[in-house]
Amino acid sequence: MENNSTRSSRHSQKPKNNWGKNIFTLFSILLVALFGFFAYTFYQMKQAEAAAQKAFEEKSTALLQEIQEERNQSGIASEKSEKKATDLVTVTYIPKNNPVFSEENSKKELATLMSKAKENLKDKKGLIVAKLEVNPVSDQLDTYELVAEPYVWHDDKESFTKGKLVTNQPAYITHKTGKAVTVKDLIPEEGDLLGIQQVIQQKIFNEAKDKNAVIDSILDLPRINYQNKIEFTPDELTITLAQNKTGVDKVTLDYKDIAAYVNTNFVNPEKIKDAFPQLDPKKKYVALTFDDGPNPATTPKILDILKNKKASATFFMLGKNVSDNQDIVKRVVADGHEVASHSYTHPVLTGLSDAALKKEIRDTDKAIFEACGILPRNIRPPYGAADERVARVAGKPIINWDVDSEDWKSKNADMIQSRIKATLTENAIVLMHDIQPATVAALPGVIDNMRQQGFEFVSVDTLLKKQQKPMYVYFGADDYRLAKDL
C-alpha cells in the first residue's frame, strides 16, 4: 500500500515541458526548407544564366556570320581579329593594302574607336565590330570611314539592338583619282569662288538682325580664295572667312544654294534636288530686259503693261536712278520681276581703274539694297563693254543680249517691234530701255507678237536656270563664254 507521503508526492509532481524541443524541431525543419528553397532558386538562376549565356553565344555567332558575309560582299581586303569573353565579343577587321588608310594607322584608329565603343556600352553585354566602311555618295564619290559598331544584348528578348556608331573623320574618295576630294576638285574655277562669295554675302545679310547696320561690312567682305579653310562633306560646305566686320567668321552653306558653283558629282544628290529651275524643253522661252531705269515717267507704265500682259522681265538699274526712285524699285520686286545692276553712272567699265570700277558696282549694290533689300546677283555693263578684268572686279555674272531692239537708236515703236520680230530666237535675251517712251508704246505689240509665236516670258535667272556664274558673259541661254575669250 502506498503511504500518504508517496501519494502526496505523485500528485504534487508537474508535467514535463517539451516546448523547447518542439521549437528546435520546427526551426530545423524551417532551415531545411529554406535551404532547399534557396538551393532550388540558385539552381534555377544558374540554369537561367546558362540558358541566357547560351542564347547570347548562339546569337553572337549568328550575327558574326552575317557580318562576315557583309565583309565578304564588300570586297574590302581585311585581316580579322576576334576576342570572346562572357559578356563581350569584339571583332576587328584591319584593312589590308588600302590606298586611303594604311594598315598601321588603321590598327591604331580602330583600337581607339573600339575603346570608345566599350565605354559607351557601360558594362552591358554586347558585341562590337570595328571596321572600314565604304559607302557610295554618287556615281563619282565614295565615303571611306573607320567605325566601331556596337550591338547591345537584351537578355529578356534574347536579341541584339544596334548602339550608337563610333566614327572617325571620314575621307571622301573620287572614283577618277582614287584620292580624297580637294577644294579645287569641288570648286574648279575662279568664277565658282566668286559665285559662292555672292551666296555668302546674301546669307550673312539674310541672317543679320539689323540689316542696315551690316550692309557696308557685307559689301566690303574680303573675297574667299583657295587659301581659306574650306571643309567639305557631301552634305554641306563650311568656309572660314577672313577677318571682317560682319561679326561672322564661319559660314555653312547648303549645296542647293551653291549648286551652280560646285562639281555636283561630289555632292549628295538629295542635297541639290530641285536646285535649278526646270524649263519645258518643248516650249520656247525669252527674257525681256530693260536698262537704265527706273524712270518715274516711263517705268511705271512698263510695269503696268507687263502686269496686264502677265509677262515677267528683268530690270538692269542704274544706281543713281535707284536712289531717287525707291518706290518704283519696290514695285518691280513686288510685281515678281528680277532686279539687277547696270552700274551707278553708266560709264564704259573697261575704261575705269579697278578702284573706280569697284565703286560703281558697290554703290549700285548698296542703292538697290536700300531700296528693296536685295543684293543684285547679275550685272549688265553699259554698252555691253566687258573684259576679263571687268568680270573679275565685278564678281558677278555679266548679262549681255543677243536681240537688240535698238529702241535707243530708232525711238520709234513700229521700228522697235519690227527689229525684235526679225531677230528673235529661242532662249534669247532681248535688250530694251525702260526710259524710252517709244519702248512703252512698242511693248504691248512686242509681247503679243512673241506670244503668237509661242514664246513664254521668264526672268534672266530662270532662262539661265540659275546656273550663270561670274567670269562668264551671257548673250542668251545657249550663247555664253568666258570673259577672257571675248
KEVEX-150897 format. One line per 8 residues: their letters; for each residue y, z, x of C-alpha. Coordinates in nm, 4 decimals. Each point is the difference from the previous one (the first is absolute). Layout:
BEGIN
a	Y:Z:X | ...
! end
This chain:
BEGIN
mennstrs	0.0000:0.0000:0.0000 | 0.3438:-0.0871:0.1106 | 0.2145:0.2932:0.0521 | 0.3432:0.0170:-0.1422 | 0.1731:-0.0618:0.3296 | -0.1874:-0.3240:0.0655 | 0.0719:-0.1303:-0.3456 | 0.3605:0.0942:0.0312
srhsqkpk	0.0241:-0.1784:0.3339 | -0.1453:-0.3258:-0.1376 | 0.2358:0.0018:-0.2941 | 0.2998:0.0515:0.2218 | -0.0876:-0.2964:0.2456 | 0.2390:-0.3138:-0.0411 | -0.1346:-0.3584:-0.0261 | 0.0122:-0.1970:0.3313
nnwgknif	0.3111:-0.2408:0.0273 | -0.0955:-0.3739:0.0942 | 0.3520:-0.1525:-0.0493 | 0.0682:-0.0534:0.3695 | -0.3289:-0.1745:0.0456 | 0.0725:-0.2285:-0.2922 | 0.3448:-0.0877:0.1349 | -0.1466:-0.0871:0.3369
tlfsillv	-0.2610:-0.2193:-0.1607 | 0.2576:-0.1762:-0.2133 | 0.2299:-0.0519:0.2995 | -0.2865:-0.1424:0.2016 | -0.0855:-0.2426:-0.2757 | 0.3662:-0.1024:-0.0248 | 0.0216:-0.0572:0.3732 | -0.3088:-0.2130:-0.0058
alfgffay	0.1404:-0.1991:-0.2928 | 0.3353:-0.0473:0.1699 | -0.1656:-0.1009:0.3220 | -0.2103:-0.2470:-0.1885 | 0.3061:-0.1342:-0.1827 | 0.2031:-0.0394:0.3162 | -0.2941:-0.1457:0.1848 | -0.0505:-0.2516:-0.2792
tfyqmkqa	0.3730:-0.0761:-0.0151 | 0.0123:-0.0431:0.3761 | -0.3015:-0.2245:-0.0179 | 0.1594:-0.2050:-0.2764 | 0.3259:-0.0208:0.1935 | -0.1799:-0.1176:0.3100 | -0.1885:-0.2516:-0.2052 | 0.3279:-0.1245:-0.1489
eaaaqkaf	0.1607:-0.0156:0.3446 | -0.2969:-0.1887:0.1328 | 0.0157:-0.2407:-0.2939 | 0.3760:-0.0426:0.0452 | -0.0425:-0.0577:0.3727 | -0.2753:-0.2499:-0.0681 | 0.2240:-0.1803:-0.2505 | 0.2863:0.0022:0.2529
eekstall	-0.2220:-0.1448:0.2706 | -0.1488:-0.2645:-0.2279 | 0.3384:-0.1074:-0.1357 | 0.1444:0.0045:0.3525 | -0.2769:-0.2300:0.1172 | 0.0603:-0.2354:-0.2930 | 0.3755:-0.0022:0.0587 | -0.0460:-0.0648:0.3709
qeiqeern	-0.2218:-0.2953:-0.0825 | 0.2723:-0.1445:-0.2243 | 0.2594:0.0533:0.2710 | -0.2238:-0.1630:0.2584 | -0.0477:-0.3028:-0.2251 | 0.3777:-0.0284:-0.0350 | 0.0387:0.0174:0.3772 | -0.2629:-0.2687:0.0462
qsgiasek	0.1798:-0.2251:-0.2472 | 0.3373:0.0625:0.1635 | -0.1154:-0.1720:0.3172 | 0.1836:0.2579:0.2128 | -0.2047:0.0708:0.3119 | -0.0310:0.3786:0.0355 | -0.1910:0.2732:0.1782 | -0.1252:0.2616:-0.2450
sekkatdl	0.0023:0.3745:0.0675 | -0.1441:0.2371:-0.2620 | -0.0113:0.3815:-0.0215 | -0.1673:0.2057:-0.2712 | 0.0522:0.3671:-0.0816 | -0.0874:0.2070:-0.3052 | 0.3384:-0.0475:-0.1649 | 0.1428:-0.3054:0.1731
vtvtyipk	-0.1129:-0.3459:0.1028 | 0.2277:-0.2040:0.2255 | -0.0345:-0.3632:0.0988 | 0.2262:-0.1842:0.2423 | 0.0023:-0.3762:0.0461 | 0.1734:-0.0781:0.3291 | 0.1148:-0.3657:0.0037 | -0.1380:-0.2092:0.2852
nnpvfsee	0.1741:-0.2950:0.1657 | 0.2859:0.0184:-0.2486 | 0.3164:-0.1951:0.0934 | 0.2265:0.2505:-0.1761 | -0.1418:0.3448:0.0802 | -0.1669:0.0687:0.3339 | -0.3220:0.2008:0.0010 | 0.1557:0.2870:0.1945
nskkelat	0.3073:0.0303:-0.2208 | -0.2082:-0.0400:-0.3140 | -0.2312:0.2824:0.1031 | 0.2922:0.2380:0.0582 | 0.1841:-0.0962:-0.3159 | -0.3098:0.0175:-0.2198 | -0.0804:0.3460:0.1407 | 0.3512:0.1154:-0.0908
lmskaken	-0.0283:-0.1442:-0.3498 | -0.3429:0.1603:-0.0423 | 0.1443:0.3422:0.0917 | 0.2781:-0.0384:-0.2549 | -0.2483:-0.1018:-0.2678 | -0.2121:0.3091:0.0764 | 0.3071:0.2196:-0.0394 | 0.0722:-0.1609:-0.3352
lkdkkgli	-0.3508:0.0799:-0.1249 | 0.0775:0.3728:0.0440 | -0.3615:0.1165:0.0453 | -0.1229:-0.2086:-0.2920 | -0.3321:-0.1750:0.0334 | 0.0425:-0.3699:0.0621 | -0.0331:-0.3166:0.2029 | 0.2607:-0.1737:0.2173
vaklevnp	-0.0043:-0.3568:0.1269 | 0.2401:-0.1031:0.2786 | 0.0330:-0.3744:0.0492 | 0.2171:-0.3070:0.0421 | 0.0944:-0.1670:-0.3272 | 0.1152:-0.3614:-0.0193 | 0.1520:-0.1101:-0.3308 | 0.1614:-0.3328:-0.0919
vsdqldty	0.3662:-0.0009:-0.1021 | 0.0312:-0.3754:-0.0422 | -0.1814:-0.3086:0.1210 | 0.1938:0.0350:0.3269 | 0.0047:0.3766:0.0586 | -0.2420:0.2926:0.0285 | 0.0593:0.3738:0.0268 | -0.1884:0.1784:0.2808
elvaepyv	-0.0128:0.3760:-0.0492 | -0.1991:0.2881:0.1494 | -0.0911:0.2455:-0.2756 | -0.2014:0.3126:-0.0743 | -0.1395:-0.0133:-0.3514 | -0.1174:0.3359:-0.1416 | -0.2472:0.0432:-0.2847 | -0.0049:0.3412:-0.1716
whddkesf	-0.3343:0.1307:-0.1304 | -0.0249:0.1716:-0.3407 | -0.3127:0.2156:-0.0446 | 0.0413:0.0244:-0.3770 | 0.0080:-0.3778:-0.0416 | -0.2195:-0.0809:0.2990 | 0.2378:-0.2780:0.0995 | 0.2774:-0.0980:0.2421
tkgklvtn	0.3613:-0.0836:-0.0762 | 0.2352:-0.1698:0.2442 | 0.2589:0.2223:0.1601 | 0.3403:-0.0932:0.1396 | -0.0222:-0.2707:0.2645 | 0.1285:0.0987:0.3443 | 0.1539:-0.2955:0.1837 | 0.1959:-0.0999:0.3065
qpayithk	0.2773:-0.2582:0.0346 | -0.1502:-0.3315:-0.1167 | 0.0272:-0.3234:0.1938 | 0.0776:-0.3249:-0.1812 | -0.1820:-0.2884:0.1645 | 0.0628:-0.3691:-0.0593 | -0.2895:-0.2404:-0.0317 | 0.1823:-0.2589:0.2077
tgkavtvk	0.0503:0.2082:0.3144 | -0.2379:0.2907:-0.0474 | 0.2897:0.2244:0.0994 | 0.2367:0.2360:-0.1776 | 0.2835:-0.1494:-0.2038 | 0.3263:-0.0010:0.1933 | 0.3492:0.0137:-0.1459 | 0.0513:-0.3649:0.0936
dlipeegd	-0.3248:-0.0927:-0.1728 | 0.1361:0.1569:-0.3166 | 0.3674:-0.0979:0.0372 | -0.0107:-0.3245:0.1969 | 0.3599:-0.1283:-0.0142 | 0.3536:0.1190:0.0587 | 0.0824:-0.1044:-0.3545 | -0.2703:0.2341:-0.1275
llgiqqvi	0.1628:0.2960:0.1741 | 0.3369:-0.0962:-0.1479 | -0.1547:-0.0297:-0.3454 | -0.1551:0.3455:0.0308 | 0.3401:0.1271:0.1124 | 0.1452:-0.1160:-0.3325 | -0.2744:0.1804:-0.1913 | 0.0609:0.3199:0.1987
qqkifnea	0.3719:-0.0119:-0.0741 | -0.0632:-0.0533:-0.3705 | -0.2576:0.2812:-0.0070 | 0.2349:0.2500:0.1654 | 0.2714:-0.1056:-0.2408 | -0.2257:0.0323:-0.3054 | -0.1129:0.3488:0.1005 | 0.3447:0.1321:0.0972
kdknavid	0.1441:0.2665:-0.2284 | 0.3583:-0.1019:0.0760 | -0.0136:-0.3758:0.0498 | 0.3699:-0.0414:0.0670 | -0.0184:0.2562:0.2782 | -0.2719:-0.1846:0.1928 | 0.0832:-0.3679:-0.0525 | 0.1896:-0.0365:0.3292
sildlpri	-0.2786:0.1739:0.1908 | -0.2563:-0.2275:-0.1637 | 0.1945:-0.3160:0.0839 | 0.0332:0.1229:0.3600 | -0.3666:0.1009:0.0315 | -0.1343:-0.1094:0.3419 | -0.2430:-0.2862:-0.0350 | -0.3677:0.0688:0.0494
nyqnkief	-0.1849:-0.1770:0.2797 | -0.3395:0.0037:0.1662 | 0.1000:0.3089:0.1986 | 0.0236:0.2135:-0.3143 | -0.3000:0.2202:-0.0710 | -0.1844:-0.1939:-0.2697 | -0.3103:0.1640:-0.1468 | -0.2388:-0.2353:-0.1746
tpdeltit	-0.2684:0.0579:-0.2594 | -0.1276:-0.2631:-0.2444 | 0.1595:0.1996:-0.2837 | 0.3525:0.0633:0.1306 | 0.2355:-0.0391:0.2939 | 0.2023:0.2845:0.1517 | 0.2961:-0.0710:0.2283 | 0.1959:0.2511:0.2055
laqnktgv	0.3655:-0.1024:0.0007 | 0.2478:0.0132:0.2850 | 0.2607:0.2742:-0.0153 | 0.2323:-0.0677:-0.2919 | 0.2348:0.1674:-0.2467 | -0.1972:-0.0543:-0.3214 | -0.1910:0.3264:0.0391 | -0.3287:-0.1934:-0.0006
dkvtldyk	-0.2057:-0.0165:0.3183 | -0.3256:-0.1408:-0.1375 | -0.0946:-0.2247:-0.2915 | -0.3359:-0.0845:-0.1532 | -0.0136:-0.3406:-0.1646 | -0.2287:-0.1390:-0.2672 | -0.1435:-0.3368:0.0956 | 0.0928:-0.1331:-0.3410
diaayvnt	0.3657:0.0289:0.1077 | -0.0479:-0.1671:0.3388 | -0.2800:-0.2449:-0.0782 | 0.2145:-0.2975:0.1041 | 0.0460:0.1453:0.3484 | -0.3512:0.1071:0.1023 | -0.3286:-0.1701:0.0722 | -0.1743:0.0805:-0.3270
nfvnpeki	-0.3415:-0.0673:0.1559 | 0.0275:0.3528:0.1402 | 0.1047:0.1681:-0.3241 | -0.2053:0.1547:-0.2773 | 0.0067:-0.2754:-0.2663 | 0.0611:0.2574:-0.2728 | 0.3273:0.0992:0.1680 | 0.1545:-0.3462:-0.0341
kdafpqld	-0.1312:-0.0833:-0.3434 | 0.2757:-0.1692:-0.2052 | 0.2419:0.0236:0.2943 | 0.1290:-0.3536:-0.0562 | 0.1178:-0.1775:-0.3165 | -0.2585:-0.2446:-0.1276 | 0.1289:-0.3383:-0.1125 | -0.2064:-0.2315:-0.2168
pkkkyval	-0.0998:-0.2960:0.2220 | 0.0009:-0.2240:-0.3072 | 0.3675:0.0679:-0.0710 | 0.3203:-0.1200:0.1648 | 0.2590:0.2462:0.1248 | 0.3579:-0.0130:0.1219 | 0.2455:0.2591:0.1317 | 0.3632:-0.0365:-0.1078
tfddgpnp	0.2398:0.1540:0.2522 | 0.3743:0.0618:-0.0148 | 0.2264:0.0593:0.3011 | 0.3447:0.1469:0.0696 | 0.0382:0.2305:-0.3008 | 0.0446:0.2125:-0.1823 | 0.3059:-0.1541:-0.1623 | 0.1460:0.1692:-0.3103
attpkild	0.1006:-0.3345:-0.1536 | -0.3309:-0.1840:0.0374 | -0.2926:0.2291:0.0893 | -0.0113:0.1750:-0.3418 | -0.0181:-0.3444:-0.1643 | -0.2898:-0.0949:0.2282 | -0.1741:0.3236:-0.1000 | 0.0583:-0.0725:-0.3687
ilknkkas	-0.1597:-0.3444:0.0344 | -0.2993:0.1350:0.1920 | -0.0517:0.2687:-0.2618 | 0.0276:-0.2467:-0.2864 | -0.2398:-0.2418:0.1707 | -0.2378:0.2785:0.1108 | 0.0140:-0.1122:0.3615 | 0.0018:0.2185:0.3116
atffmlgk	0.1908:-0.0673:0.3219 | 0.0996:0.1374:0.3396 | 0.3618:0.0770:0.0932 | 0.1023:-0.0160:0.3664 | 0.3153:0.2099:-0.0014 | 0.2960:0.0297:0.2323 | 0.0663:0.3606:0.0928 | 0.3755:-0.0326:-0.0479
nvsdnqdi	-0.0523:-0.1221:-0.3572 | -0.2586:0.2678:-0.0732 | 0.2434:0.2788:0.0831 | 0.2494:-0.1308:-0.2553 | -0.2521:-0.0746:-0.2762 | -0.2561:0.2781:-0.0042 | -0.0482:-0.0138:-0.3774 | -0.1076:-0.3630:0.0233
vkrvvadg	-0.2495:0.0873:0.2740 | -0.1416:0.2732:-0.2211 | -0.0387:-0.2492:-0.2823 | -0.1801:-0.2496:0.2262 | -0.2574:0.2683:0.0783 | -0.0186:0.1270:-0.3586 | -0.0693:-0.3549:-0.1234 | -0.3027:-0.0193:0.2306
hevashsy	0.1362:-0.2311:0.2686 | -0.0378:0.0370:0.3749 | 0.2899:0.1051:0.2232 | 0.0203:-0.1239:0.3603 | 0.2464:-0.0203:0.2894 | 0.2286:-0.2931:0.0854 | 0.2017:0.1845:0.2716 | 0.3271:0.1835:-0.0577
thpvltgl	0.2715:-0.2575:0.0706 | -0.1936:-0.3327:0.0063 | 0.0277:-0.0855:0.3719 | -0.2248:-0.2334:0.1986 | -0.2433:0.2627:0.1248 | -0.1141:-0.2014:0.3011 | 0.3553:0.0177:0.1346 | 0.0245:0.3800:-0.0114
sdaalkke	-0.0791:0.2529:0.2697 | -0.2958:0.2301:-0.0605 | 0.2352:0.2858:-0.0865 | 0.2039:-0.2072:-0.2469 | -0.3156:-0.1440:-0.1547 | -0.1511:0.3451:-0.0400 | 0.3190:0.1220:-0.1678 | -0.0082:-0.2875:-0.2506
irdtdkai	-0.3570:0.0904:-0.0960 | 0.0520:0.3754:-0.0042 | 0.3218:-0.0079:-0.2024 | -0.1597:-0.2241:-0.2619 | -0.3089:0.2189:-0.0245 | 0.2180:0.3052:-0.0522 | 0.2194:-0.1720:-0.2585 | -0.3023:-0.1112:-0.2028
feacgilp	-0.1545:0.3460:0.0282 | 0.3191:0.1663:-0.1201 | 0.0149:-0.2384:-0.2950 | -0.3594:0.0152:-0.1243 | -0.2074:0.2306:0.2229 | -0.2039:-0.2826:0.1553 | -0.0369:-0.0984:0.3640 | -0.0258:-0.3813:-0.0052
rnirppyg	-0.3175:-0.1340:0.1536 | 0.1024:-0.3650:0.0521 | 0.3005:-0.1739:0.1521 | 0.1400:-0.3496:-0.0295 | 0.2309:-0.0840:0.2910 | 0.3197:-0.1808:-0.1015 | -0.0435:-0.3772:0.0349 | -0.3681:0.0657:0.0739
aadervar	0.0954:0.0480:0.3645 | -0.2669:0.2050:0.1768 | -0.1917:0.0135:0.3247 | -0.2388:0.2392:0.1704 | 0.2769:0.2368:0.1101 | 0.1496:0.0184:-0.3490 | -0.3448:0.0607:-0.1468 | -0.0694:0.2827:0.2444
vagkpiin	0.3336:0.1765:-0.0472 | -0.0114:-0.0414:-0.3783 | -0.3520:0.1425:-0.0174 | -0.0576:-0.1601:-0.3409 | -0.1820:-0.3087:-0.1278 | 0.2427:-0.2930:-0.0005 | 0.0016:-0.1877:-0.3291 | 0.1470:-0.3495:0.0050
wdvdsedw	-0.0767:-0.2731:-0.2550 | -0.1652:-0.3363:-0.0476 | 0.2008:-0.1152:-0.3045 | 0.3783:-0.0039:0.0428 | 0.1951:-0.0444:-0.3232 | 0.3104:-0.0860:0.2060 | 0.2024:0.1724:-0.2714 | 0.2412:0.1118:0.2698
ksknadmi	0.0592:-0.3671:0.0824 | -0.0006:-0.1857:-0.3323 | 0.1342:0.2764:-0.2247 | -0.1247:-0.2150:-0.2863 | -0.2565:0.1205:-0.2560 | -0.1640:-0.3397:-0.0570 | -0.0313:-0.0678:0.3714 | -0.1471:0.3461:0.0569
qsrikatl	-0.2651:-0.0604:-0.2655 | -0.0823:-0.3462:0.1329 | -0.0207:0.1189:0.3594 | -0.2425:0.2821:-0.0829 | -0.2124:-0.2208:-0.2263 | -0.0341:-0.2658:0.2698 | -0.1022:0.2393:0.2787 | -0.1989:0.2683:-0.1838
tenaivlm	-0.3521:0.0726:0.1241 | -0.2610:0.2631:-0.0799 | 0.0496:0.3426:0.1604 | 0.3569:-0.0922:0.0904 | 0.2930:0.2278:0.0774 | 0.3104:-0.1438:-0.1680 | 0.3450:0.0695:0.1466 | 0.2945:0.0508:-0.2363
hdiqpatv	0.3194:0.2073:0.0061 | 0.0945:0.2418:-0.2759 | 0.3676:-0.0260:0.0950 | 0.0204:-0.3649:-0.1150 | 0.1125:-0.0669:-0.3613 | -0.1855:-0.3323:0.0124 | -0.3224:0.1883:0.0711 | 0.0559:0.2113:-0.3110
aalpgvid	0.0379:-0.3193:-0.2017 | -0.3028:-0.1670:0.1593 | -0.2438:0.2918:-0.0115 | -0.1232:-0.0280:-0.3636 | -0.0927:-0.3634:0.0547 | -0.1590:0.0764:0.3379 | -0.2251:0.2637:-0.1570 | -0.0882:-0.2165:-0.3016
nmrqqgfe	-0.0915:-0.2942:0.2227 | -0.2201:0.2174:0.2214 | -0.1777:0.1439:-0.3024 | -0.0647:-0.3496:-0.1330 | -0.1728:-0.0737:0.3309 | -0.2174:0.3099:-0.0410 | 0.1705:0.2306:0.2498 | 0.0062:0.3784:-0.0290
fvsvdtll	0.2767:0.2079:0.1561 | -0.0695:0.2760:0.2519 | 0.1912:0.1946:0.2625 | -0.0209:-0.0893:0.3682 | -0.2164:0.3081:0.0595 | -0.2471:-0.1135:-0.2640 | 0.0025:-0.3647:0.1086 | -0.0871:0.1081:0.3546
kkqqkpmy	-0.2511:0.2537:-0.1382 | 0.1841:0.2741:0.1910 | -0.1582:-0.1263:0.3199 | 0.3197:-0.1142:0.1708 | 0.0899:0.1809:0.3191 | 0.2765:0.0232:0.2598 | 0.0232:-0.2549:0.2833 | -0.0966:-0.2746:-0.2474
vyfgaddy	0.2194:-0.2444:-0.1901 | -0.1126:-0.1026:-0.3496 | 0.1087:-0.3240:-0.1652 | -0.2532:0.0172:-0.2831 | -0.3341:0.1633:-0.0726 | -0.1796:-0.2728:0.1936 | 0.2597:-0.0594:0.2716 | 0.0734:0.2737:0.2528
rlakdl	-0.0009:0.0420:0.3766 | 0.0876:0.2379:0.2791 | 0.3725:0.0121:0.0708 | -0.0654:-0.0881:0.3639 | -0.1542:-0.3289:-0.1139 | 0.3035:-0.1207:-0.1964
! end
